[in-house]
Amino acid sequence: MSFTVVDHPLIRHKLGFLRRSDTSTSKFRDLAREVTSLLTYEAFRDMELEPYTVKGWAGPVKVEKLSGKKVAVVPILRAGIGMLQGVLDIIPSARVNVVGLYRDEETAEPVYYYHKLSSDVENRLAVIIDPMLATGNSMVAAIDLLKKAGCRDIRAICMVAAPEGMKCVEDAHPDVRVFAAALDDKLNEVKYILPGLGDAGDRLFGTK
């Protein structure tokens, strides 16, 4: 697995506000969207381009456009929805697919309950989004599902990761590239990331 911390000053600045316990729900949503957009730039840095010509104000102009695979963005419900618009701001043509997983609070294992994938998802570059890469179990389950559907080019974007989650994904799927705003210290005894952001889903949806 290729794990990249996108160490950009704007991301580090916004991440500081995401970590604050007094950041309001509306502000947390805005920041999550902004940080996701910045991470998306890096996650798609290697997309292929092809030349074409447009009619400019002074005549024909040679420009470039994206070529190759189209994109499927895959939020892990529910917290991943809070990152969705950040990706769509950058790639508005992406097809939205969803995977429903939640963590059993006693076992910390993922519980699958729903998915909806594009009919041509196997021909798309699939990008999983989830704010937290904690144990890594939910991410691995989502990757398993996409690979079973035929996806071979899979990436993931998260805001904060724990070393345990990074290792879990690397062991299970070394071919998947993961992009994060930060690699934090560790998981606590109930498998929450330290220092982390708290419960990202609760903070995004105002259910804390």
PyMOL CGO cylinders between C-alpha atoms (Angstrom):
from pymol import cmd
from pymol.cgo import CYLINDER

trace = [
    CYLINDER, 0.00, 0.00, 0.00, 1.14, 3.54, -0.74, 0.3, 1, 1, 1, 1, 1, 1,
    CYLINDER, 1.14, 3.54, -0.74, 0.20, 5.81, 2.17, 0.3, 1, 1, 1, 1, 1, 1,
    CYLINDER, 0.20, 5.81, 2.17, 0.53, 9.55, 1.61, 0.3, 1, 1, 1, 1, 1, 1,
    CYLINDER, 0.53, 9.55, 1.61, 0.13, 12.28, 4.20, 0.3, 1, 1, 1, 1, 1, 1,
    CYLINDER, 0.13, 12.28, 4.20, -0.71, 15.44, 2.25, 0.3, 1, 1, 1, 1, 1, 1,
    CYLINDER, -0.71, 15.44, 2.25, 1.36, 17.87, 4.27, 0.3, 1, 1, 1, 1, 1, 1,
    CYLINDER, 1.36, 17.87, 4.27, 0.05, 21.14, 2.85, 0.3, 1, 1, 1, 1, 1, 1,
    CYLINDER, 0.05, 21.14, 2.85, -0.10, 24.30, 5.02, 0.3, 1, 1, 1, 1, 1, 1,
    CYLINDER, -0.10, 24.30, 5.02, -3.78, 24.89, 4.16, 0.3, 1, 1, 1, 1, 1, 1,
    CYLINDER, -3.78, 24.89, 4.16, -4.67, 21.34, 5.19, 0.3, 1, 1, 1, 1, 1, 1,
    CYLINDER, -4.67, 21.34, 5.19, -2.71, 21.59, 8.44, 0.3, 1, 1, 1, 1, 1, 1,
    CYLINDER, -2.71, 21.59, 8.44, -4.41, 24.92, 9.22, 0.3, 1, 1, 1, 1, 1, 1,
    CYLINDER, -4.41, 24.92, 9.22, -7.92, 23.56, 8.62, 0.3, 1, 1, 1, 1, 1, 1,
    CYLINDER, -7.92, 23.56, 8.62, -7.18, 20.30, 10.42, 0.3, 1, 1, 1, 1, 1, 1,
    CYLINDER, -7.18, 20.30, 10.42, -6.42, 22.32, 13.55, 0.3, 1, 1, 1, 1, 1, 1,
    CYLINDER, -6.42, 22.32, 13.55, -9.98, 23.66, 13.55, 0.3, 1, 1, 1, 1, 1, 1,
    CYLINDER, -9.98, 23.66, 13.55, -11.39, 20.17, 12.89, 0.3, 1, 1, 1, 1, 1, 1,
    CYLINDER, -11.39, 20.17, 12.89, -9.59, 18.93, 16.01, 0.3, 1, 1, 1, 1, 1, 1,
    CYLINDER, -9.59, 18.93, 16.01, -11.09, 21.61, 18.25, 0.3, 1, 1, 1, 1, 1, 1,
    CYLINDER, -11.09, 21.61, 18.25, -13.88, 20.31, 20.48, 0.3, 1, 1, 1, 1, 1, 1,
    CYLINDER, -13.88, 20.31, 20.48, -15.75, 23.63, 20.28, 0.3, 1, 1, 1, 1, 1, 1,
    CYLINDER, -15.75, 23.63, 20.28, -15.99, 23.70, 16.46, 0.3, 1, 1, 1, 1, 1, 1,
    CYLINDER, -15.99, 23.70, 16.46, -19.69, 23.86, 15.56, 0.3, 1, 1, 1, 1, 1, 1,
    CYLINDER, -19.69, 23.86, 15.56, -21.43, 21.26, 13.42, 0.3, 1, 1, 1, 1, 1, 1,
    CYLINDER, -21.43, 21.26, 13.42, -21.86, 23.64, 10.49, 0.3, 1, 1, 1, 1, 1, 1,
    CYLINDER, -21.86, 23.64, 10.49, -18.21, 24.72, 10.65, 0.3, 1, 1, 1, 1, 1, 1,
    CYLINDER, -18.21, 24.72, 10.65, -17.05, 21.11, 10.95, 0.3, 1, 1, 1, 1, 1, 1,
    CYLINDER, -17.05, 21.11, 10.95, -19.01, 20.25, 7.79, 0.3, 1, 1, 1, 1, 1, 1,
    CYLINDER, -19.01, 20.25, 7.79, -17.49, 23.17, 5.89, 0.3, 1, 1, 1, 1, 1, 1,
    CYLINDER, -17.49, 23.17, 5.89, -13.97, 22.26, 6.98, 0.3, 1, 1, 1, 1, 1, 1,
    CYLINDER, -13.97, 22.26, 6.98, -14.45, 18.58, 6.11, 0.3, 1, 1, 1, 1, 1, 1,
    CYLINDER, -14.45, 18.58, 6.11, -15.55, 19.59, 2.62, 0.3, 1, 1, 1, 1, 1, 1,
    CYLINDER, -15.55, 19.59, 2.62, -12.60, 21.94, 2.17, 0.3, 1, 1, 1, 1, 1, 1,
    CYLINDER, -12.60, 21.94, 2.17, -10.00, 19.46, 3.44, 0.3, 1, 1, 1, 1, 1, 1,
    CYLINDER, -10.00, 19.46, 3.44, -11.47, 16.72, 1.22, 0.3, 1, 1, 1, 1, 1, 1,
    CYLINDER, -11.47, 16.72, 1.22, -11.19, 18.96, -1.84, 0.3, 1, 1, 1, 1, 1, 1,
    CYLINDER, -11.19, 18.96, -1.84, -7.54, 19.65, -1.07, 0.3, 1, 1, 1, 1, 1, 1,
    CYLINDER, -7.54, 19.65, -1.07, -6.86, 15.92, -0.57, 0.3, 1, 1, 1, 1, 1, 1,
    CYLINDER, -6.86, 15.92, -0.57, -8.63, 15.15, -3.83, 0.3, 1, 1, 1, 1, 1, 1,
    CYLINDER, -8.63, 15.15, -3.83, -6.16, 17.31, -5.76, 0.3, 1, 1, 1, 1, 1, 1,
    CYLINDER, -6.16, 17.31, -5.76, -3.32, 15.10, -4.51, 0.3, 1, 1, 1, 1, 1, 1,
    CYLINDER, -3.32, 15.10, -4.51, -5.16, 11.80, -4.92, 0.3, 1, 1, 1, 1, 1, 1,
    CYLINDER, -5.16, 11.80, -4.92, -5.72, 12.53, -8.61, 0.3, 1, 1, 1, 1, 1, 1,
    CYLINDER, -5.72, 12.53, -8.61, -2.34, 14.08, -9.36, 0.3, 1, 1, 1, 1, 1, 1,
    CYLINDER, -2.34, 14.08, -9.36, -1.44, 11.27, -11.79, 0.3, 1, 1, 1, 1, 1, 1,
    CYLINDER, -1.44, 11.27, -11.79, -4.64, 11.31, -13.89, 0.3, 1, 1, 1, 1, 1, 1,
    CYLINDER, -4.64, 11.31, -13.89, -3.92, 11.09, -17.60, 0.3, 1, 1, 1, 1, 1, 1,
    CYLINDER, -3.92, 11.09, -17.60, -4.56, 13.97, -19.99, 0.3, 1, 1, 1, 1, 1, 1,
    CYLINDER, -4.56, 13.97, -19.99, -5.11, 14.13, -23.71, 0.3, 1, 1, 1, 1, 1, 1,
    CYLINDER, -5.11, 14.13, -23.71, -4.77, 17.15, -26.03, 0.3, 1, 1, 1, 1, 1, 1,
    CYLINDER, -4.77, 17.15, -26.03, -7.58, 18.73, -28.02, 0.3, 1, 1, 1, 1, 1, 1,
    CYLINDER, -7.58, 18.73, -28.02, -8.31, 22.06, -29.66, 0.3, 1, 1, 1, 1, 1, 1,
    CYLINDER, -8.31, 22.06, -29.66, -10.90, 24.66, -28.72, 0.3, 1, 1, 1, 1, 1, 1,
    CYLINDER, -10.90, 24.66, -28.72, -11.99, 27.90, -30.34, 0.3, 1, 1, 1, 1, 1, 1,
    CYLINDER, -11.99, 27.90, -30.34, -10.44, 30.69, -28.30, 0.3, 1, 1, 1, 1, 1, 1,
    CYLINDER, -10.44, 30.69, -28.30, -11.05, 34.40, -28.41, 0.3, 1, 1, 1, 1, 1, 1,
    CYLINDER, -11.05, 34.40, -28.41, -8.12, 34.84, -30.84, 0.3, 1, 1, 1, 1, 1, 1,
    CYLINDER, -8.12, 34.84, -30.84, -8.46, 31.57, -32.75, 0.3, 1, 1, 1, 1, 1, 1,
    CYLINDER, -8.46, 31.57, -32.75, -7.79, 27.86, -32.13, 0.3, 1, 1, 1, 1, 1, 1,
    CYLINDER, -7.79, 27.86, -32.13, -6.10, 26.98, -28.82, 0.3, 1, 1, 1, 1, 1, 1,
    CYLINDER, -6.10, 26.98, -28.82, -4.53, 23.64, -27.91, 0.3, 1, 1, 1, 1, 1, 1,
    CYLINDER, -4.53, 23.64, -27.91, -5.69, 22.57, -24.43, 0.3, 1, 1, 1, 1, 1, 1,
    CYLINDER, -5.69, 22.57, -24.43, -5.95, 19.34, -22.43, 0.3, 1, 1, 1, 1, 1, 1,
    CYLINDER, -5.95, 19.34, -22.43, -8.69, 17.25, -20.87, 0.3, 1, 1, 1, 1, 1, 1,
    CYLINDER, -8.69, 17.25, -20.87, -8.86, 14.20, -18.66, 0.3, 1, 1, 1, 1, 1, 1,
    CYLINDER, -8.86, 14.20, -18.66, -8.66, 10.87, -20.44, 0.3, 1, 1, 1, 1, 1, 1,
    CYLINDER, -8.66, 10.87, -20.44, -8.81, 7.24, -19.44, 0.3, 1, 1, 1, 1, 1, 1,
    CYLINDER, -8.81, 7.24, -19.44, -10.97, 5.87, -16.67, 0.3, 1, 1, 1, 1, 1, 1,
    CYLINDER, -10.97, 5.87, -16.67, -13.91, 7.75, -15.26, 0.3, 1, 1, 1, 1, 1, 1,
    CYLINDER, -13.91, 7.75, -15.26, -14.32, 8.10, -11.49, 0.3, 1, 1, 1, 1, 1, 1,
    CYLINDER, -14.32, 8.10, -11.49, -16.58, 6.39, -8.99, 0.3, 1, 1, 1, 1, 1, 1,
    CYLINDER, -16.58, 6.39, -8.99, -16.57, 8.04, -5.57, 0.3, 1, 1, 1, 1, 1, 1,
    CYLINDER, -16.57, 8.04, -5.57, -17.56, 5.66, -2.78, 0.3, 1, 1, 1, 1, 1, 1,
    CYLINDER, -17.56, 5.66, -2.78, -18.48, 7.17, 0.60, 0.3, 1, 1, 1, 1, 1, 1,
    CYLINDER, -18.48, 7.17, 0.60, -18.70, 4.72, 3.48, 0.3, 1, 1, 1, 1, 1, 1,
    CYLINDER, -18.70, 4.72, 3.48, -22.01, 5.49, 5.18, 0.3, 1, 1, 1, 1, 1, 1,
    CYLINDER, -22.01, 5.49, 5.18, -22.67, 7.51, 7.13, 0.3, 1, 1, 1, 1, 1, 1,
    CYLINDER, -22.67, 7.51, 7.13, -19.62, 9.65, 7.88, 0.3, 1, 1, 1, 1, 1, 1,
    CYLINDER, -19.62, 9.65, 7.88, -18.26, 9.43, 4.34, 0.3, 1, 1, 1, 1, 1, 1,
    CYLINDER, -18.26, 9.43, 4.34, -21.23, 11.49, 3.14, 0.3, 1, 1, 1, 1, 1, 1,
    CYLINDER, -21.23, 11.49, 3.14, -19.66, 14.46, 4.92, 0.3, 1, 1, 1, 1, 1, 1,
    CYLINDER, -19.66, 14.46, 4.92, -16.72, 14.29, 2.49, 0.3, 1, 1, 1, 1, 1, 1,
    CYLINDER, -16.72, 14.29, 2.49, -18.70, 13.66, -0.68, 0.3, 1, 1, 1, 1, 1, 1,
    CYLINDER, -18.70, 13.66, -0.68, -19.24, 17.24, -1.80, 0.3, 1, 1, 1, 1, 1, 1,
    CYLINDER, -19.24, 17.24, -1.80, -15.55, 17.95, -1.39, 0.3, 1, 1, 1, 1, 1, 1,
    CYLINDER, -15.55, 17.95, -1.39, -14.77, 15.36, -4.07, 0.3, 1, 1, 1, 1, 1, 1,
    CYLINDER, -14.77, 15.36, -4.07, -17.65, 16.44, -6.33, 0.3, 1, 1, 1, 1, 1, 1,
    CYLINDER, -17.65, 16.44, -6.33, -16.48, 20.06, -6.16, 0.3, 1, 1, 1, 1, 1, 1,
    CYLINDER, -16.48, 20.06, -6.16, -13.32, 18.90, -7.95, 0.3, 1, 1, 1, 1, 1, 1,
    CYLINDER, -13.32, 18.90, -7.95, -14.72, 16.04, -10.08, 0.3, 1, 1, 1, 1, 1, 1,
    CYLINDER, -14.72, 16.04, -10.08, -18.42, 16.85, -10.65, 0.3, 1, 1, 1, 1, 1, 1,
    CYLINDER, -18.42, 16.85, -10.65, -18.81, 14.08, -13.24, 0.3, 1, 1, 1, 1, 1, 1,
    CYLINDER, -18.81, 14.08, -13.24, -17.94, 11.32, -10.76, 0.3, 1, 1, 1, 1, 1, 1,
    CYLINDER, -17.94, 11.32, -10.76, -20.58, 8.63, -10.24, 0.3, 1, 1, 1, 1, 1, 1,
    CYLINDER, -20.58, 8.63, -10.24, -21.62, 8.31, -6.60, 0.3, 1, 1, 1, 1, 1, 1,
    CYLINDER, -21.62, 8.31, -6.60, -21.62, 4.78, -5.16, 0.3, 1, 1, 1, 1, 1, 1,
    CYLINDER, -21.62, 4.78, -5.16, -22.27, 3.97, -1.51, 0.3, 1, 1, 1, 1, 1, 1,
    CYLINDER, -22.27, 3.97, -1.51, -21.26, 1.26, 0.94, 0.3, 1, 1, 1, 1, 1, 1,
    CYLINDER, -21.26, 1.26, 0.94, -23.12, 0.94, 4.23, 0.3, 1, 1, 1, 1, 1, 1,
    CYLINDER, -23.12, 0.94, 4.23, -20.93, -0.21, 7.12, 0.3, 1, 1, 1, 1, 1, 1,
    CYLINDER, -20.93, -0.21, 7.12, -20.95, 0.56, 10.81, 0.3, 1, 1, 1, 1, 1, 1,
    CYLINDER, -20.95, 0.56, 10.81, -18.65, -0.45, 13.62, 0.3, 1, 1, 1, 1, 1, 1,
    CYLINDER, -18.65, -0.45, 13.62, -19.91, -2.80, 16.31, 0.3, 1, 1, 1, 1, 1, 1,
    CYLINDER, -19.91, -2.80, 16.31, -19.03, -0.90, 19.47, 0.3, 1, 1, 1, 1, 1, 1,
    CYLINDER, -19.03, -0.90, 19.47, -18.26, -4.10, 21.41, 0.3, 1, 1, 1, 1, 1, 1,
    CYLINDER, -18.26, -4.10, 21.41, -16.10, -5.92, 18.88, 0.3, 1, 1, 1, 1, 1, 1,
    CYLINDER, -16.10, -5.92, 18.88, -14.91, -2.95, 16.74, 0.3, 1, 1, 1, 1, 1, 1,
    CYLINDER, -14.91, -2.95, 16.74, -15.66, -5.14, 13.71, 0.3, 1, 1, 1, 1, 1, 1,
    CYLINDER, -15.66, -5.14, 13.71, -17.50, -3.72, 10.67, 0.3, 1, 1, 1, 1, 1, 1,
    CYLINDER, -17.50, -3.72, 10.67, -21.14, -4.65, 10.15, 0.3, 1, 1, 1, 1, 1, 1,
    CYLINDER, -21.14, -4.65, 10.15, -22.28, -4.52, 6.53, 0.3, 1, 1, 1, 1, 1, 1,
    CYLINDER, -22.28, -4.52, 6.53, -25.86, -3.48, 5.78, 0.3, 1, 1, 1, 1, 1, 1,
    CYLINDER, -25.86, -3.48, 5.78, -26.10, -1.89, 2.30, 0.3, 1, 1, 1, 1, 1, 1,
    CYLINDER, -26.10, -1.89, 2.30, -24.39, -1.07, -0.97, 0.3, 1, 1, 1, 1, 1, 1,
    CYLINDER, -24.39, -1.07, -0.97, -25.30, 0.53, -4.31, 0.3, 1, 1, 1, 1, 1, 1,
    CYLINDER, -25.30, 0.53, -4.31, -22.72, 0.50, -7.08, 0.3, 1, 1, 1, 1, 1, 1,
    CYLINDER, -22.72, 0.50, -7.08, -22.69, 1.84, -10.63, 0.3, 1, 1, 1, 1, 1, 1,
    CYLINDER, -22.69, 1.84, -10.63, -23.37, -0.76, -13.31, 0.3, 1, 1, 1, 1, 1, 1,
    CYLINDER, -23.37, -0.76, -13.31, -19.96, -0.01, -14.84, 0.3, 1, 1, 1, 1, 1, 1,
    CYLINDER, -19.96, -0.01, -14.84, -18.03, 0.40, -11.60, 0.3, 1, 1, 1, 1, 1, 1,
    CYLINDER, -18.03, 0.40, -11.60, -15.46, -2.19, -12.70, 0.3, 1, 1, 1, 1, 1, 1,
    CYLINDER, -15.46, -2.19, -12.70, -14.36, 0.19, -15.48, 0.3, 1, 1, 1, 1, 1, 1,
    CYLINDER, -14.36, 0.19, -15.48, -13.95, 3.19, -13.17, 0.3, 1, 1, 1, 1, 1, 1,
    CYLINDER, -13.95, 3.19, -13.17, -11.29, 4.48, -10.83, 0.3, 1, 1, 1, 1, 1, 1,
    CYLINDER, -11.29, 4.48, -10.83, -12.93, 3.93, -7.45, 0.3, 1, 1, 1, 1, 1, 1,
    CYLINDER, -12.93, 3.93, -7.45, -12.16, 6.36, -4.63, 0.3, 1, 1, 1, 1, 1, 1,
    CYLINDER, -12.16, 6.36, -4.63, -13.36, 5.40, -1.16, 0.3, 1, 1, 1, 1, 1, 1,
    CYLINDER, -13.36, 5.40, -1.16, -13.96, 8.27, 1.26, 0.3, 1, 1, 1, 1, 1, 1,
    CYLINDER, -13.96, 8.27, 1.26, -14.26, 7.99, 5.05, 0.3, 1, 1, 1, 1, 1, 1,
    CYLINDER, -14.26, 7.99, 5.05, -13.11, 10.62, 7.57, 0.3, 1, 1, 1, 1, 1, 1,
    CYLINDER, -13.11, 10.62, 7.57, -11.35, 8.19, 9.91, 0.3, 1, 1, 1, 1, 1, 1,
    CYLINDER, -11.35, 8.19, 9.91, -9.05, 5.26, 9.19, 0.3, 1, 1, 1, 1, 1, 1,
    CYLINDER, -9.05, 5.26, 9.19, -9.05, 3.80, 12.70, 0.3, 1, 1, 1, 1, 1, 1,
    CYLINDER, -9.05, 3.80, 12.70, -8.86, 0.00, 12.92, 0.3, 1, 1, 1, 1, 1, 1,
    CYLINDER, -8.86, 0.00, 12.92, -8.96, -0.23, 9.13, 0.3, 1, 1, 1, 1, 1, 1,
    CYLINDER, -8.96, -0.23, 9.13, -11.60, -2.96, 9.21, 0.3, 1, 1, 1, 1, 1, 1,
    CYLINDER, -11.60, -2.96, 9.21, -14.34, -0.92, 7.51, 0.3, 1, 1, 1, 1, 1, 1,
    CYLINDER, -14.34, -0.92, 7.51, -11.96, 0.25, 4.80, 0.3, 1, 1, 1, 1, 1, 1,
    CYLINDER, -11.96, 0.25, 4.80, -10.82, -3.31, 4.12, 0.3, 1, 1, 1, 1, 1, 1,
    CYLINDER, -10.82, -3.31, 4.12, -14.45, -4.46, 3.93, 0.3, 1, 1, 1, 1, 1, 1,
    CYLINDER, -14.45, -4.46, 3.93, -15.27, -1.70, 1.42, 0.3, 1, 1, 1, 1, 1, 1,
    CYLINDER, -15.27, -1.70, 1.42, -12.23, -2.58, -0.69, 0.3, 1, 1, 1, 1, 1, 1,
    CYLINDER, -12.23, -2.58, -0.69, -13.21, -6.26, -0.57, 0.3, 1, 1, 1, 1, 1, 1,
    CYLINDER, -13.21, -6.26, -0.57, -16.67, -5.35, -1.88, 0.3, 1, 1, 1, 1, 1, 1,
    CYLINDER, -16.67, -5.35, -1.88, -15.31, -3.21, -4.72, 0.3, 1, 1, 1, 1, 1, 1,
    CYLINDER, -15.31, -3.21, -4.72, -12.80, -5.84, -5.80, 0.3, 1, 1, 1, 1, 1, 1,
    CYLINDER, -12.80, -5.84, -5.80, -15.56, -8.45, -5.81, 0.3, 1, 1, 1, 1, 1, 1,
    CYLINDER, -15.56, -8.45, -5.81, -17.48, -6.11, -8.15, 0.3, 1, 1, 1, 1, 1, 1,
    CYLINDER, -17.48, -6.11, -8.15, -14.49, -6.06, -10.51, 0.3, 1, 1, 1, 1, 1, 1,
    CYLINDER, -14.49, -6.06, -10.51, -12.68, -2.86, -9.50, 0.3, 1, 1, 1, 1, 1, 1,
    CYLINDER, -12.68, -2.86, -9.50, -8.93, -3.00, -9.98, 0.3, 1, 1, 1, 1, 1, 1,
    CYLINDER, -8.93, -3.00, -9.98, -7.96, 0.66, -9.55, 0.3, 1, 1, 1, 1, 1, 1,
    CYLINDER, -7.96, 0.66, -9.55, -8.93, 1.70, -6.01, 0.3, 1, 1, 1, 1, 1, 1,
    CYLINDER, -8.93, 1.70, -6.01, -7.81, 4.63, -3.89, 0.3, 1, 1, 1, 1, 1, 1,
    CYLINDER, -7.81, 4.63, -3.89, -8.96, 5.96, -0.54, 0.3, 1, 1, 1, 1, 1, 1,
    CYLINDER, -8.96, 5.96, -0.54, -9.13, 9.40, 1.05, 0.3, 1, 1, 1, 1, 1, 1,
    CYLINDER, -9.13, 9.40, 1.05, -9.47, 9.99, 4.78, 0.3, 1, 1, 1, 1, 1, 1,
    CYLINDER, -9.47, 9.99, 4.78, -8.89, 12.97, 6.98, 0.3, 1, 1, 1, 1, 1, 1,
    CYLINDER, -8.89, 12.97, 6.98, -7.11, 11.26, 9.89, 0.3, 1, 1, 1, 1, 1, 1,
    CYLINDER, -7.11, 11.26, 9.89, -5.50, 7.81, 10.10, 0.3, 1, 1, 1, 1, 1, 1,
    CYLINDER, -5.50, 7.81, 10.10, -4.09, 5.67, 12.89, 0.3, 1, 1, 1, 1, 1, 1,
    CYLINDER, -4.09, 5.67, 12.89, -0.99, 3.49, 12.40, 0.3, 1, 1, 1, 1, 1, 1,
    CYLINDER, -0.99, 3.49, 12.40, -3.08, 0.42, 13.23, 0.3, 1, 1, 1, 1, 1, 1,
    CYLINDER, -3.08, 0.42, 13.23, -5.54, 1.20, 10.45, 0.3, 1, 1, 1, 1, 1, 1,
    CYLINDER, -5.54, 1.20, 10.45, -2.81, 1.94, 7.96, 0.3, 1, 1, 1, 1, 1, 1,
    CYLINDER, -2.81, 1.94, 7.96, -1.17, -1.44, 8.69, 0.3, 1, 1, 1, 1, 1, 1,
    CYLINDER, -1.17, -1.44, 8.69, -4.51, -3.27, 8.45, 0.3, 1, 1, 1, 1, 1, 1,
    CYLINDER, -4.51, -3.27, 8.45, -5.18, -1.92, 4.96, 0.3, 1, 1, 1, 1, 1, 1,
    CYLINDER, -5.18, -1.92, 4.96, -1.60, -2.46, 3.87, 0.3, 1, 1, 1, 1, 1, 1,
    CYLINDER, -1.60, -2.46, 3.87, -1.65, -6.11, 4.97, 0.3, 1, 1, 1, 1, 1, 1,
    CYLINDER, -1.65, -6.11, 4.97, -4.98, -6.83, 3.26, 0.3, 1, 1, 1, 1, 1, 1,
    CYLINDER, -4.98, -6.83, 3.26, -4.68, -4.68, 0.14, 0.3, 1, 1, 1, 1, 1, 1,
    CYLINDER, -4.68, -4.68, 0.14, -1.11, -3.55, -0.60, 0.3, 1, 1, 1, 1, 1, 1,
    CYLINDER, -1.11, -3.55, -0.60, -2.17, -2.33, -4.06, 0.3, 1, 1, 1, 1, 1, 1,
    CYLINDER, -2.17, -2.33, -4.06, -4.55, 0.37, -2.73, 0.3, 1, 1, 1, 1, 1, 1,
    CYLINDER, -4.55, 0.37, -2.73, -3.27, 3.94, -2.36, 0.3, 1, 1, 1, 1, 1, 1,
    CYLINDER, -3.27, 3.94, -2.36, -4.44, 5.91, 0.69, 0.3, 1, 1, 1, 1, 1, 1,
    CYLINDER, -4.44, 5.91, 0.69, -4.28, 9.69, 1.11, 0.3, 1, 1, 1, 1, 1, 1,
    CYLINDER, -4.28, 9.69, 1.11, -4.75, 11.39, 4.48, 0.3, 1, 1, 1, 1, 1, 1,
    CYLINDER, -4.75, 11.39, 4.48, -4.43, 14.80, 6.08, 0.3, 1, 1, 1, 1, 1, 1,
    CYLINDER, -4.43, 14.80, 6.08, -2.63, 13.32, 9.10, 0.3, 1, 1, 1, 1, 1, 1,
    CYLINDER, -2.63, 13.32, 9.10, -1.22, 10.12, 10.55, 0.3, 1, 1, 1, 1, 1, 1,
    CYLINDER, -1.22, 10.12, 10.55, -2.06, 10.30, 14.25, 0.3, 1, 1, 1, 1, 1, 1,
    CYLINDER, -2.06, 10.30, 14.25, -0.48, 8.57, 17.26, 0.3, 1, 1, 1, 1, 1, 1,
    CYLINDER, -0.48, 8.57, 17.26, -2.57, 5.50, 18.03, 0.3, 1, 1, 1, 1, 1, 1,
    CYLINDER, -2.57, 5.50, 18.03, -5.95, 4.04, 18.92, 0.3, 1, 1, 1, 1, 1, 1,
    CYLINDER, -5.95, 4.04, 18.92, -7.26, 4.22, 22.47, 0.3, 1, 1, 1, 1, 1, 1,
    CYLINDER, -7.26, 4.22, 22.47, -8.81, 1.33, 24.38, 0.3, 1, 1, 1, 1, 1, 1,
    CYLINDER, -8.81, 1.33, 24.38, -12.16, 1.71, 22.58, 0.3, 1, 1, 1, 1, 1, 1,
    CYLINDER, -12.16, 1.71, 22.58, -10.52, 2.00, 19.15, 0.3, 1, 1, 1, 1, 1, 1,
    CYLINDER, -10.52, 2.00, 19.15, -10.87, 5.76, 18.67, 0.3, 1, 1, 1, 1, 1, 1,
    CYLINDER, -10.87, 5.76, 18.67, -7.97, 7.66, 17.08, 0.3, 1, 1, 1, 1, 1, 1,
    CYLINDER, -7.97, 7.66, 17.08, -5.76, 9.79, 19.35, 0.3, 1, 1, 1, 1, 1, 1,
    CYLINDER, -5.76, 9.79, 19.35, -5.62, 12.76, 19.13, 0.3, 1, 1, 1, 1, 1, 1,
    CYLINDER, -5.62, 12.76, 19.13, -8.14, 12.31, 16.31, 0.3, 1, 1, 1, 1, 1, 1,
    CYLINDER, -8.14, 12.31, 16.31, -11.30, 14.31, 15.73, 0.3, 1, 1, 1, 1, 1, 1,
    CYLINDER, -11.30, 14.31, 15.73, -13.74, 12.53, 18.04, 0.3, 1, 1, 1, 1, 1, 1,
    CYLINDER, -13.74, 12.53, 18.04, -16.69, 10.79, 16.40, 0.3, 1, 1, 1, 1, 1, 1,
    CYLINDER, -16.69, 10.79, 16.40, -16.61, 12.35, 12.92, 0.3, 1, 1, 1, 1, 1, 1,
    CYLINDER, -16.61, 12.35, 12.92, -20.09, 11.08, 12.05, 0.3, 1, 1, 1, 1, 1, 1,
    CYLINDER, -20.09, 11.08, 12.05, -21.66, 12.65, 15.13, 0.3, 1, 1, 1, 1, 1, 1,
    CYLINDER, -21.66, 12.65, 15.13, -19.80, 15.90, 14.54, 0.3, 1, 1, 1, 1, 1, 1,
    CYLINDER, -19.80, 15.90, 14.54, -20.85, 16.06, 10.88, 0.3, 1, 1, 1, 1, 1, 1,
    CYLINDER, -20.85, 16.06, 10.88, -24.50, 15.27, 11.50, 0.3, 1, 1, 1, 1, 1, 1,
    CYLINDER, -24.50, 15.27, 11.50, -25.03, 17.01, 14.82, 0.3, 1, 1, 1, 1, 1, 1,
    CYLINDER, -25.03, 17.01, 14.82, -25.76, 13.84, 16.78, 0.3, 1, 1, 1, 1, 1, 1,
    CYLINDER, -25.76, 13.84, 16.78, -23.01, 14.20, 19.36, 0.3, 1, 1, 1, 1, 1, 1,
]
cmd.load_cgo(trace, "trace")
